Amino acid sequence: MDCAAILLVGSDLSRIRTQLVSKGYRVWVASDTREASALLEIFQPRVILTDLPDGEREEWSGELQADPTTREISLVSIERASELLSL
């Protein structure tokens, strides 16, 4: 697991990506869960930040938790991350 890597999933995330890169994180971006799942086969970020709707995020979270290769990755809504990180 790459602790300095973050996966952003959703739309219009360029501002957040720019801020995270400027703070030294390696950031990958996916527009949806299908694209994100494909990226997760290539690398294992420590955190996934997403602006997906609650239902879609919860469904995908269940899929990630069911898979032993992704269950340790934290899935956080961008709204919540913004509160925590002051983005």
Order of alpha helices (4+ residues) and beta strands (2+ residues): beta-alpha-beta-alpha-beta-alpha-beta-alpha
